[in-house]
């Protein structure tokens, strides 16, 4: 059975990693997190609903999903050569997270991948730092926000991508 949004961020990450592999390209942590962020942001703008269930946090180089950071930290700045796993609480074993998105959502994520994968990780990171972006407003806030883990709110991400969509279109 195919899942419906919102998805485990590891499933969408694995879809993006598979897409890169099919093109014989490599994704680093930085590029993966940004491609996931753009996928999530455009999905929010298009569907008014989140693509993934996990929160993005504002980190030094842009939005990051901590569960993915925990999974892929061992790669540092090298290409990611494995897939995200999760703990099966019934068996106690780690199992791969299948990228079982609906066909429409798979097409959507791959269209975002196609639009953004041409940029290197640092360009993607810079794009998330755009003045007035959710990351910028939180990371550079003069007053403490009190948000645990500097979490970016979906409504702020959606508002940003709706504004961006007036200037840029995916297709």
C-alpha positions in Angstrom: 0.0 0.0 0.0 1.3 3.4 -0.9 1.5 6.0 1.8 -0.1 9.5 1.7 1.5 12.8 2.8 2.7 13.8 5.2 5.6 11.3 4.9 8.5 10.2 7.0 11.3 12.6 5.9 13.5 9.5 5.5 11.2 8.1 2.8 11.4 11.4 0.8 15.2 11.6 1.4 15.6 8.1 0.1 13.5 9.0 -3.0 15.9 11.9 -3.6 19.0 9.8 -3.1 17.6 7.2 -5.6 16.9 10.0 -8.1 20.5 11.2 -7.8 21.8 7.6 -8.2 19.8 7.1 -11.4 21.6 10.1 -12.9 25.0 8.9 -11.5 25.1 12.0 -9.3 25.9 12.2 -5.6 24.2 14.1 -2.8 25.9 15.3 0.3 24.1 16.0 3.5 23.9 19.7 2.7 22.4 19.2 -0.8 20.0 16.5 0.5 18.6 18.6 3.3 18.1 21.6 1.0 16.5 19.5 -1.8 14.1 18.1 0.9 13.4 21.6 2.2 12.6 22.9 -1.3 10.4 19.9 -1.9 8.6 20.5 1.4 8.2 24.2 0.8 6.8 23.9 -2.7 4.5 21.2 -1.6 3.2 23.5 1.2 2.7 26.3 -1.3 0.9 24.0 -3.8 -1.1 21.8 -1.6 -1.4 23.8 1.7 -0.4 20.7 3.4 3.0 19.4 4.6 5.0 16.9 2.6 6.9 15.5 5.6 6.0 14.9 9.2 9.3 16.0 10.7 10.1 19.6 11.5 12.9 21.6 9.9 15.3 23.3 12.2 17.4 26.4 11.5 21.1 25.3 11.5 24.1 27.2 10.4 23.9 26.3 6.7 20.2 26.3 6.4 17.2 24.1 7.2 17.9 20.6 8.5 15.6 17.7 9.6 17.4 16.3 12.7 16.4 12.7 12.2 18.1 12.8 8.8 21.1 14.6 10.3 21.4 11.8 12.9 21.1 9.2 10.1 23.7 10.7 7.7 26.1 12.6 10.0 28.8 9.9 9.4 29.2 11.1 5.8 30.2 14.6 6.8 30.8 16.4 3.5 31.2 13.2 1.5 28.6 11.8 -0.9 25.9 9.8 0.9 26.2 6.2 -0.2 23.5 4.5 1.9 19.8 5.0 2.6 18.0 6.1 5.7 16.9 3.4 8.1 14.5 3.4 11.1 14.1 1.2 14.1 11.4 -1.5 13.9 10.1 -1.4 17.4 8.7 -4.9 17.1 11.9 -6.7 16.1 14.5 -4.2 17.5 16.3 -4.2 14.0 17.0 -1.2 11.8 15.1 -1.4 8.5 15.4 0.7 5.4 12.7 3.3 4.9 10.9 2.7 1.6 10.2 5.7 -0.5 6.6 4.6 -1.0 5.1 8.0 -1.9 1.9 8.2 -3.9 2.5 8.5 -7.7 1.5 12.1 -7.8 3.7 13.0 -4.8 6.6 11.1 -6.3 6.2 13.1 -9.5 6.0 16.3 -7.5 9.2 15.6 -5.5 11.1 14.6 -8.6 10.0 17.8 -10.4 11.5 19.8 -7.6 14.6 17.6 -7.7 14.9 18.2 -11.5 14.6 22.0 -10.9 17.1 22.3 -8.1 19.7 19.5 -8.5 21.6 21.5 -11.0 22.8 23.8 -8.2 25.7 22.8 -5.9 25.1 22.3 -2.2 26.5 25.8 -1.3 24.2 27.5 -3.8 21.2 25.6 -2.4 22.3 26.6 1.1 22.6 30.3 0.0 19.1 30.1 -1.5 17.7 29.1 1.9 19.4 32.1 3.5 17.6 34.6 1.3 16.7 37.7 3.2 13.2 37.3 4.7 13.2 33.5 4.4 12.0 31.5 7.4 15.6 30.5 8.1 16.8 34.1 8.0 14.0 35.4 10.2 14.7 32.8 12.8 18.5 32.5 12.7 19.1 36.3 12.6 16.3 37.3 15.0 17.4 40.0 17.4 15.1 38.6 20.2 15.2 35.0 21.4 12.2 33.2 19.9 11.9 30.4 22.5 11.5 27.8 19.8 12.9 24.4 20.8 15.6 23.4 18.4 15.0 26.6 16.3 12.1 24.9 14.6 10.8 26.5 11.4 7.0 26.6 11.3 5.2 25.2 8.3 3.0 28.3 8.0 6.1 30.5 7.7 7.6 28.1 5.1 4.4 28.1 3.1 4.1 31.8 3.2 7.6 32.2 2.0 7.2 29.8 -0.9 3.9 31.4 -1.9 5.8 34.7 -2.1 8.7 33.0 -4.0 6.2 31.4 -6.4 5.2 34.9 -7.6 8.8 35.4 -8.8 9.9 31.9 -9.7 8.0 28.9 -11.1 9.1 25.3 -11.0 8.2 24.5 -14.5 
